[in-house]
Amino acid sequence: MATHTYGPGPIKGYDIGPIPMEAAFTSDFPLAAGIGAADVQDIVDKQEVERRVMDVRPGMYAKYMPSRVDEAAGRHYTGGRYLFETWADVLDYERFTSQELEFEPGVKFWSRPFFQNVERFVWRVAGAHNFLPLDAHHVSRFERFRYSVDTATDAEAALLRAWGSVRDEAQARGNAAVWLLHQPEQRLIGIHTVASRTTPADLEATPSLGALLPASLAPDRYFDRSSRILSLWLPKSRLAGGAPSAYPSAPLLPLPSVAAQEV
């Protein structure tokens, strides 16, 4: 496994190349009104404490935590993009976070009042690939598409065929990583693109990789958000004795003030 130096310690256990994960989980939501850029330090500290409970769930490969502050509207948009080894692992994570996990007594994780209008999905992975080491992963773009097709099986086969073109185009653009996701029950497609040392505005200005999705599915993009990566949870690195988490936006955004390297 490759070892890369990042921030307070090395990232271990993550390689360039195909990512052999079967499932993904995503969430997107605004924080309560008034939680903006001035509150980022508190957010970073809180999620680093929470990581120690959440990243030990079975099969988690990594979590990307996006951060997009709309100063004009006074809203901070965040969430998570996770990969898991198996479908059973992602269903376990959904069950645990929605039915068991409480950081405040009597309040389930997704029902906390400062999480608003949460959208979350479990996904099957058509393909995922790292082109650059994780210490070069700085901003991300997540797009969701609705599609139309007679059967989910046809859609899955079409997306598997399209994966090679999506992967190759992402690499040609110099991206750091790309995932192609499928939610057959709700007829959704997700594309998670990661870039190195650029701004969210630069990434969202590039043509969508959705142009490479199968025309037979008539994909209709209805969500598109580019964000800084506020934090990376790194269970494989933690287990290999490396950094358990990383903060790609530091020093622009803060490192946690809690004892971040304690597992």
Residue frames as qw, qx, qy, qz and C-alpha x, y, z in Angstrom:
[[0.000, 0.886, 0.464, 0.000, 0.00, 0.00, 0.00],
 [0.370, 0.572, -0.032, 0.731, 1.13, 3.55, -0.71],
 [0.433, -0.642, -0.383, 0.503, 2.07, 5.99, 2.04],
 [0.266, 0.650, 0.175, 0.690, 1.75, 9.75, 1.55],
 [0.297, -0.234, -0.440, 0.814, 2.56, 12.62, 3.87],
 [0.123, -0.646, -0.429, -0.619, -0.33, 14.95, 4.67],
 [0.408, -0.762, -0.033, -0.502, -0.84, 17.59, 7.35],
 [0.489, -0.675, 0.456, -0.313, -0.19, 16.25, 10.85],
 [0.592, -0.285, 0.754, 0.017, 0.73, 12.74, 9.71],
 [0.081, 0.233, -0.796, -0.553, 1.04, 10.33, 6.78],
 [0.803, 0.171, 0.084, -0.564, -1.92, 8.86, 4.96],
 [0.134, -0.302, 0.935, 0.127, -1.42, 5.11, 4.68],
 [0.414, 0.197, 0.871, -0.176, -3.34, 2.30, 3.03],
 [0.536, 0.708, 0.303, -0.347, -4.81, 4.09, 0.00],
 [0.530, -0.106, 0.594, 0.596, -3.54, 3.38, -3.49],
 [0.346, 0.473, -0.288, -0.757, -3.83, 4.97, -6.91],
 [0.129, 0.048, -0.924, -0.357, -5.96, 2.82, -9.17],
 [0.522, -0.375, -0.577, -0.504, -9.36, 1.10, -9.10],
 [0.292, -0.269, 0.591, -0.702, -11.22, 1.27, -5.79],
 [0.359, -0.107, -0.895, -0.242, -12.83, -2.16, -5.27],
 [0.223, 0.135, 0.610, -0.748, -15.90, -1.01, -3.33],
 [0.032, 0.381, 0.880, 0.281, -19.46, -2.22, -3.98],
 [0.166, -0.793, -0.583, -0.062, -21.52, 0.48, -2.26],
 [0.227, 0.241, -0.126, 0.935, -21.70, 4.15, -1.40],
 [0.195, -0.743, -0.593, 0.242, -23.64, 6.47, 0.88],
 [0.231, 0.304, 0.068, 0.922, -24.23, 10.17, 0.34],
 [0.152, -0.761, -0.561, 0.288, -25.92, 12.93, 2.30],
 [0.229, 0.315, 0.143, 0.910, -26.52, 16.58, 1.46],
 [0.267, -0.796, -0.543, 0.034, -28.12, 19.27, 3.59],
 [0.109, 0.689, -0.153, 0.700, -27.87, 22.87, 4.70],
 [0.356, -0.210, -0.659, 0.629, -27.03, 23.61, 8.32],
 [0.089, -0.802, -0.549, 0.219, -29.45, 25.79, 10.26],
 [0.255, 0.848, 0.130, 0.447, -29.64, 29.41, 9.15],
 [0.276, -0.921, 0.209, -0.177, -26.89, 31.54, 10.62],
 [0.792, -0.380, 0.397, 0.266, -24.28, 28.75, 10.79],
 [0.575, 0.814, -0.088, 0.001, -21.72, 30.19, 8.37],
 [0.663, 0.514, -0.383, 0.387, -18.02, 30.60, 7.76],
 [0.151, -0.660, 0.471, -0.565, -17.41, 31.90, 11.29],
 [0.802, -0.318, 0.341, -0.374, -18.63, 28.59, 12.70],
 [0.792, 0.398, -0.459, -0.067, -16.39, 26.31, 10.65],
 [0.140, 0.458, -0.778, 0.406, -13.98, 25.67, 13.54],
 [0.572, -0.135, 0.569, -0.575, -16.81, 24.38, 15.73],
 [0.886, 0.289, -0.066, -0.357, -18.04, 22.17, 12.88],
 [0.575, 0.503, -0.634, 0.120, -14.57, 20.73, 12.33],
 [0.124, -0.372, 0.769, -0.504, -14.09, 20.02, 16.03],
 [0.730, 0.003, 0.386, -0.564, -17.51, 18.36, 16.37],
 [0.884, 0.342, -0.196, -0.253, -17.16, 16.10, 13.33],
 [0.388, 0.508, -0.737, 0.219, -13.69, 14.98, 14.39],
 [0.370, -0.222, 0.728, -0.533, -15.10, 13.79, 17.72],
 [0.813, 0.212, 0.226, -0.494, -17.99, 12.09, 15.92],
 [0.599, 0.521, -0.582, -0.175, -15.63, 10.40, 13.46],
 [0.003, -0.388, 0.878, -0.281, -14.28, 8.22, 16.26],
 [0.574, 0.120, 0.663, -0.465, -17.72, 6.65, 16.69],
 [0.714, 0.538, 0.128, -0.429, -18.74, 6.52, 13.05],
 [0.473, 0.647, -0.554, -0.225, -15.67, 5.48, 11.03],
 [0.230, -0.301, 0.915, -0.141, -15.41, 2.16, 12.88],
 [0.790, 0.261, 0.289, -0.474, -18.56, 0.89, 11.16],
 [0.731, -0.031, 0.633, 0.254, -17.92, -2.21, 9.03],
 [0.632, 0.415, 0.523, 0.394, -16.47, -1.75, 5.57],
 [0.136, 0.969, 0.093, -0.184, -16.02, 2.03, 5.44],
 [0.752, 0.300, 0.105, 0.577, -13.31, 2.98, 2.94],
 [0.279, -0.018, -0.083, 0.957, -13.38, 6.77, 3.35],
 [0.059, 0.831, 0.540, -0.120, -15.66, 9.74, 3.90],
 [0.279, 0.245, 0.136, 0.918, -15.37, 13.09, 2.13],
 [0.082, -0.725, -0.547, 0.411, -17.08, 15.93, 4.02],
 [0.319, 0.518, 0.314, 0.729, -17.95, 18.81, 1.65],
 [0.190, -0.638, -0.362, 0.653, -18.25, 22.44, 2.74],
 [0.215, 0.445, 0.428, 0.757, -19.95, 25.11, 0.65],
 [0.118, -0.556, -0.456, 0.685, -20.78, 28.45, 2.31],
 [0.160, 0.646, 0.476, 0.574, -23.26, 30.73, 0.57],
 [0.247, -0.181, -0.351, 0.885, -22.49, 34.03, 2.27],
 [0.235, -0.173, -0.253, -0.922, -25.32, 35.88, 0.50],
 [0.658, -0.360, -0.493, -0.441, -27.94, 33.44, 1.74],
 [0.345, -0.563, 0.549, -0.513, -26.22, 32.83, 5.06],
 [0.961, -0.080, 0.106, -0.241, -26.28, 29.05, 4.58],
 [0.107, -0.570, 0.811, 0.079, -23.59, 26.43, 4.98],
 [0.909, 0.186, -0.154, -0.341, -24.09, 23.29, 2.86],
 [0.143, -0.522, 0.838, -0.072, -22.40, 20.07, 3.90],
 [0.933, 0.070, -0.040, -0.350, -22.98, 16.30, 4.03],
 [0.502, -0.470, 0.716, 0.121, -20.86, 13.28, 3.20],
 [0.773, 0.442, -0.365, -0.271, -19.68, 11.00, 0.38],
 [0.563, -0.449, 0.684, -0.116, -18.69, 7.53, 1.57],
 [0.663, 0.292, -0.634, -0.272, -17.55, 4.29, -0.03],
 [0.701, -0.343, 0.534, -0.326, -18.16, 0.87, 1.57],
 [0.138, -0.309, 0.913, 0.229, -16.87, -2.59, 0.79],
 [0.005, -0.253, -0.947, -0.198, -20.26, -4.30, 0.47],
 [0.345, -0.465, -0.407, -0.706, -23.97, -3.57, 0.10],
 [0.648, -0.532, -0.537, 0.096, -24.55, -5.09, 3.55],
 [0.477, -0.191, -0.268, 0.815, -22.03, -2.59, 4.99],
 [0.035, -0.209, -0.138, -0.967, -23.80, 0.45, 3.57],
 [0.540, -0.511, -0.498, -0.446, -27.20, -0.79, 4.76],
 [0.644, -0.414, -0.488, 0.418, -25.70, -1.29, 8.22],
 [0.288, -0.042, -0.123, 0.949, -24.40, 2.29, 8.19],
 [0.284, -0.371, -0.338, -0.817, -27.78, 3.67, 7.13],
 [0.654, -0.510, -0.543, -0.129, -29.51, 1.67, 9.87],
 [0.592, -0.284, -0.404, 0.637, -26.98, 2.65, 12.53],
 [0.157, 0.038, -0.041, 0.986, -27.05, 6.37, 11.79],
 [0.369, -0.334, -0.342, -0.797, -30.84, 6.59, 11.38],
 [0.734, -0.430, -0.436, -0.294, -32.02, 4.22, 14.12],
 [0.796, -0.358, -0.349, 0.341, -29.31, 3.97, 16.79],
 [0.528, 0.133, -0.168, 0.822, -26.78, 6.79, 16.76],
 [0.232, -0.921, -0.272, -0.155, -27.34, 9.63, 19.25],
 [0.482, 0.257, -0.314, 0.777, -24.84, 12.31, 20.25],
 [0.280, -0.251, 0.298, -0.877, -27.54, 14.13, 22.22],
 [0.166, 0.131, 0.935, -0.284, -29.78, 11.89, 24.39],
 [0.407, 0.539, 0.639, -0.367, -33.07, 11.10, 22.69],
 [0.410, 0.774, -0.111, -0.469, -32.13, 12.74, 19.37],
 [0.864, 0.170, 0.393, 0.265, -31.26, 10.43, 16.49],
 [0.491, -0.262, 0.310, 0.771, -28.32, 11.55, 14.36],
 [0.187, 0.311, 0.553, 0.750, -30.25, 12.69, 11.27],
 [0.211, -0.789, -0.548, -0.184, -32.92, 14.41, 13.38],
 [0.430, -0.387, -0.228, 0.783, -30.61, 16.96, 14.97],
 [0.190, 0.864, 0.384, -0.266, -32.17, 20.41, 14.63],
 [0.042, -0.768, 0.324, 0.551, -29.16, 21.99, 12.93],
 [0.224, -0.021, 0.840, 0.493, -29.39, 19.42, 10.09],
 [0.467, 0.480, 0.271, -0.692, -32.10, 20.67, 7.74],
 [0.746, 0.534, -0.060, -0.393, -33.80, 19.03, 4.74],
 [0.366, -0.464, 0.782, 0.195, -31.41, 16.08, 4.72],
 [0.837, 0.406, -0.194, -0.310, -31.21, 14.12, 1.47],
 [0.313, -0.516, 0.797, 0.035, -29.44, 10.80, 1.84],
 [0.855, 0.336, -0.219, -0.328, -29.06, 7.79, -0.42],
 [0.654, -0.327, 0.660, 0.175, -27.46, 4.38, -0.53],
 [0.546, 0.675, -0.317, -0.381, -25.86, 3.56, -3.89],
 [0.921, 0.022, 0.308, 0.237, -24.36, 0.71, -5.84],
 [0.161, -0.739, 0.409, 0.511, -20.96, 1.49, -7.35],
 [0.826, 0.559, 0.073, -0.031, -20.59, 1.10, -11.11],
 [0.757, 0.310, -0.159, 0.553, -16.95, 2.18, -10.80],
 [0.329, -0.941, 0.064, 0.048, -14.55, 4.18, -8.64],
 [0.807, 0.286, -0.064, 0.513, -10.93, 5.16, -9.28],
 [0.358, -0.853, 0.079, 0.371, -8.18, 7.20, -7.61],
 [0.682, 0.652, -0.020, 0.331, -5.88, 8.95, -10.10],
 [0.201, 0.657, -0.407, 0.602, -3.88, 10.90, -7.48],
 [0.388, -0.107, -0.761, 0.509, -2.90, 10.21, -3.86],
 [0.272, -0.760, -0.590, -0.027, -5.50, 11.27, -1.30],
 [0.369, -0.575, -0.146, 0.716, -3.29, 14.12, -0.11],
 [0.095, -0.048, 0.407, 0.907, -4.03, 15.75, -3.49],
 [0.120, -0.575, -0.759, -0.280, -7.83, 15.58, -3.01],
 [0.146, -0.105, -0.274, 0.945, -8.99, 19.15, -2.30],
 [0.455, 0.206, 0.102, -0.860, -12.37, 19.90, -3.87],
 [0.232, 0.173, 0.951, 0.109, -15.26, 17.75, -5.03],
 [0.445, 0.103, -0.221, -0.862, -18.33, 17.93, -7.21],
 [0.262, 0.174, 0.936, -0.155, -21.39, 15.76, -6.73],
 [0.422, 0.121, -0.338, -0.832, -24.08, 15.46, -9.39],
 [0.418, 0.189, 0.853, -0.250, -27.33, 13.50, -9.25],
 [0.313, 0.140, -0.553, -0.760, -29.36, 12.50, -12.31],
 [0.698, 0.191, 0.531, -0.440, -32.80, 10.97, -12.72],
 [0.083, 0.260, -0.792, -0.547, -33.20, 8.48, -15.54],
 [0.778, 0.203, 0.168, -0.571, -35.91, 6.63, -17.43],
 [0.247, 0.318, -0.884, -0.237, -35.68, 2.99, -18.44],
 [0.765, -0.185, -0.410, -0.461, -37.91, -0.09, -18.47],
 [0.899, -0.349, -0.250, 0.090, -35.88, -2.19, -16.02],
 [0.377, -0.865, 0.326, 0.051, -33.17, -1.48, -13.45],
 [0.825, -0.138, 0.447, 0.318, -31.13, -4.37, -14.87],
 [0.597, 0.646, 0.246, 0.407, -30.83, -2.61, -18.22],
 [0.057, -0.970, 0.115, -0.204, -29.70, 0.58, -16.48],
 [0.672, -0.616, 0.384, 0.149, -27.06, -1.23, -14.46],
 [0.801, 0.148, 0.412, 0.408, -25.61, -2.88, -17.56],
 [0.392, 0.828, 0.160, 0.369, -25.61, 0.43, -19.44],
 [0.265, -0.934, 0.216, -0.102, -23.80, 2.21, -16.62],
 [0.781, -0.374, 0.420, 0.271, -21.20, -0.52, -16.32],
 [0.696, 0.432, 0.343, 0.461, -20.51, -0.11, -20.03],
 [0.147, 0.928, 0.066, 0.336, -20.29, 3.69, -19.65],
 [0.638, -0.737, 0.067, 0.213, -17.88, 3.53, -16.71],
 [0.745, -0.028, 0.251, 0.618, -14.76, 3.18, -18.85],
 [0.296, 0.647, 0.260, 0.652, -15.53, 6.37, -20.78],
 [0.368, -0.900, -0.102, -0.209, -16.34, 8.31, -17.59],
 [0.769, -0.517, 0.132, 0.351, -13.13, 7.11, -15.92],
 [0.669, 0.167, 0.268, 0.672, -10.93, 7.85, -18.92],
 [0.124, 0.785, 0.215, 0.568, -12.34, 11.35, -19.41],
 [0.526, -0.850, -0.027, -0.031, -11.91, 12.16, -15.70],
 [0.775, -0.318, 0.207, 0.506, -8.29, 11.06, -15.91],
 [0.510, 0.454, 0.296, 0.668, -7.70, 13.07, -19.10],
 [0.110, -0.888, -0.160, -0.417, -8.95, 16.18, -17.29],
 [0.318, 0.412, -0.559, 0.645, -6.43, 15.65, -14.50],
 [0.656, -0.562, -0.042, -0.502, -9.01, 14.84, -11.84],
 [0.141, -0.493, 0.781, -0.357, -7.90, 13.23, -8.60],
 [0.206, 0.104, 0.959, -0.163, -10.73, 10.66, -8.44],
 [0.510, -0.003, -0.279, -0.814, -14.13, 9.80, -9.85],
 [0.283, 0.120, 0.915, -0.261, -17.02, 7.57, -8.75],
 [0.437, -0.070, -0.494, -0.748, -20.02, 6.48, -10.84],
 [0.216, 0.050, 0.817, -0.532, -22.99, 5.49, -8.65],
 [0.385, -0.197, -0.671, -0.602, -26.37, 3.88, -9.29],
 [0.316, 0.062, 0.665, -0.674, -29.57, 3.91, -7.19],
 [0.123, -0.136, -0.839, -0.512, -31.88, 1.53, -9.09],
 [0.053, -0.536, -0.802, 0.256, -34.85, 1.69, -6.70],
 [0.070, 0.791, 0.263, -0.548, -35.21, 5.45, -7.20],
 [0.660, 0.581, 0.315, 0.356, -33.73, 5.47, -10.73],
 [0.109, -0.975, 0.160, 0.113, -30.87, 7.78, -9.87],
 [0.811, 0.294, -0.123, 0.491, -27.27, 8.12, -11.07],
 [0.362, -0.911, 0.073, 0.185, -24.54, 9.87, -9.09],
 [0.722, 0.458, -0.157, 0.495, -21.16, 11.18, -10.24],
 [0.508, -0.834, 0.053, 0.210, -18.63, 12.20, -7.59],
 [0.669, 0.575, -0.106, 0.459, -15.62, 14.00, -9.05],
 [0.579, -0.733, 0.001, 0.357, -12.58, 15.02, -6.98],
 [0.541, 0.744, -0.076, 0.384, -9.97, 17.55, -8.08],
 [0.718, -0.286, -0.177, 0.609, -6.61, 18.73, -6.82],
 [0.345, -0.401, -0.028, 0.848, -5.68, 22.28, -5.76],
 [0.002, 0.367, 0.468, 0.804, -8.45, 24.17, -7.50],
 [0.276, 0.037, 0.402, -0.872, -11.55, 26.00, -6.33],
 [0.419, 0.390, 0.789, -0.224, -15.13, 24.74, -6.34],
 [0.424, 0.743, 0.066, -0.514, -15.96, 27.38, -8.94],
 [0.134, 0.545, -0.717, -0.413, -13.21, 26.04, -11.23],
 [0.202, 0.002, 0.979, 0.030, -14.54, 22.50, -10.92],
 [0.406, 0.548, 0.650, -0.336, -18.19, 23.36, -11.48],
 [0.320, 0.723, -0.183, -0.584, -17.26, 25.41, -14.55],
 [0.054, -0.303, 0.875, 0.374, -15.95, 22.31, -16.32],
 [0.640, 0.017, -0.457, -0.617, -18.34, 20.33, -18.55],
 [0.747, -0.269, 0.444, -0.417, -20.25, 17.66, -16.67],
 [0.063, -0.259, 0.949, 0.168, -19.11, 14.07, -17.03],
 [0.554, 0.330, 0.629, -0.434, -22.82, 13.38, -17.26],
 [0.517, 0.597, -0.293, -0.538, -22.48, 13.95, -21.00],
 [0.238, 0.365, -0.888, -0.144, -20.93, 10.47, -21.12],
 [0.485, 0.066, 0.756, -0.434, -23.90, 8.73, -19.49],
 [0.238, 0.211, 0.873, 0.369, -25.91, 6.45, -21.78],
 [0.272, 0.016, -0.199, -0.941, -28.33, 8.45, -23.90],
 [0.447, -0.249, -0.796, -0.323, -30.73, 5.49, -23.72],
 [0.338, -0.421, -0.705, 0.461, -31.36, 6.35, -20.05],
 [0.009, -0.772, -0.287, -0.568, -32.29, 9.96, -20.85],
 [0.521, -0.353, -0.471, 0.618, -30.41, 11.22, -17.75],
 [0.062, -0.841, -0.220, -0.490, -31.74, 14.48, -16.32],
 [0.451, 0.055, -0.493, 0.742, -29.42, 16.30, -13.91],
 [0.346, -0.788, -0.361, -0.359, -31.27, 17.81, -10.96],
 [0.585, -0.795, 0.063, 0.144, -28.49, 18.34, -8.40],
 [0.709, 0.449, -0.135, 0.527, -24.99, 19.78, -8.92],
 [0.383, -0.918, 0.080, -0.065, -22.81, 21.08, -6.08],
 [0.690, 0.379, -0.359, 0.501, -19.07, 21.73, -5.95],
 [0.567, -0.814, 0.003, -0.126, -17.46, 22.18, -2.55],
 [0.113, 0.651, -0.692, 0.290, -14.21, 22.34, -0.69],
 [0.791, -0.181, -0.581, 0.054, -13.40, 19.09, 1.09],
 [0.370, -0.791, 0.231, -0.430, -13.52, 20.12, 4.73],
 [0.465, -0.497, 0.716, -0.155, -12.36, 16.76, 6.05],
 [0.696, 0.249, -0.633, -0.230, -11.45, 13.25, 4.95],
 [0.753, -0.410, 0.440, -0.267, -12.11, 10.29, 7.23],
 [0.489, 0.551, -0.670, -0.097, -9.48, 7.61, 6.62],
 [0.868, -0.347, 0.244, -0.258, -10.32, 4.30, 8.35],
 [0.938, 0.249, -0.113, 0.212, -7.81, 2.33, 6.28],
 [0.339, 0.648, -0.386, 0.562, -5.05, 4.74, 7.21],
 [0.520, -0.601, 0.348, -0.497, -6.02, 4.61, 10.88],
 [0.974, -0.147, 0.138, -0.102, -5.90, 0.82, 10.86],
 [0.824, 0.387, -0.147, 0.387, -2.49, 0.93, 9.12],
 [0.617, -0.467, -0.177, 0.608, -1.07, 3.25, 11.78],
 [0.299, 0.273, 0.215, 0.889, -1.36, 6.44, 9.71],
 [0.178, 0.002, 0.170, -0.969, -3.44, 9.59, 9.99],
 [0.204, 0.400, 0.873, -0.188, -7.08, 8.77, 10.88],
 [0.274, 0.856, 0.432, -0.081, -8.32, 11.95, 9.18],
 [0.450, 0.010, 0.225, 0.864, -7.10, 14.78, 6.99],
 [0.091, 0.820, 0.344, -0.449, -8.10, 18.39, 6.36],
 [0.606, 0.323, 0.409, 0.601, -7.48, 19.27, 2.71],
 [0.111, 0.875, 0.252, 0.397, -8.66, 22.88, 3.05],
 [0.534, -0.783, 0.029, 0.318, -6.23, 23.77, 5.87],
 [0.223, -0.288, -0.504, 0.783, -4.86, 26.36, 6.38],
 [0.183, -0.293, -0.335, -0.877, -7.63, 28.18, 4.48],
 [0.714, -0.491, -0.198, -0.459, -10.10, 26.40, 6.75],
 [0.322, -0.679, 0.566, -0.338, -9.04, 25.31, 10.23],
 [0.475, 0.110, -0.864, 0.121, -7.51, 22.14, 11.51],
 [0.649, -0.602, -0.421, -0.198, -9.44, 20.67, 14.45],
 [0.075, -0.681, 0.471, -0.556, -8.49, 22.00, 17.85],
 [0.888, -0.340, 0.189, -0.245, -9.49, 18.72, 19.53],
 [0.405, -0.494, 0.748, 0.181, -6.92, 15.92, 19.92],
 [0.714, 0.452, -0.187, -0.501, -7.47, 14.93, 16.30],
 [0.483, 0.440, -0.752, -0.090, -4.93, 12.13, 16.10],
 [0.330, -0.149, 0.839, -0.407, -6.30, 10.13, 19.02],
 [0.409, -0.048, -0.762, -0.500, -8.32, 7.19, 17.68]]
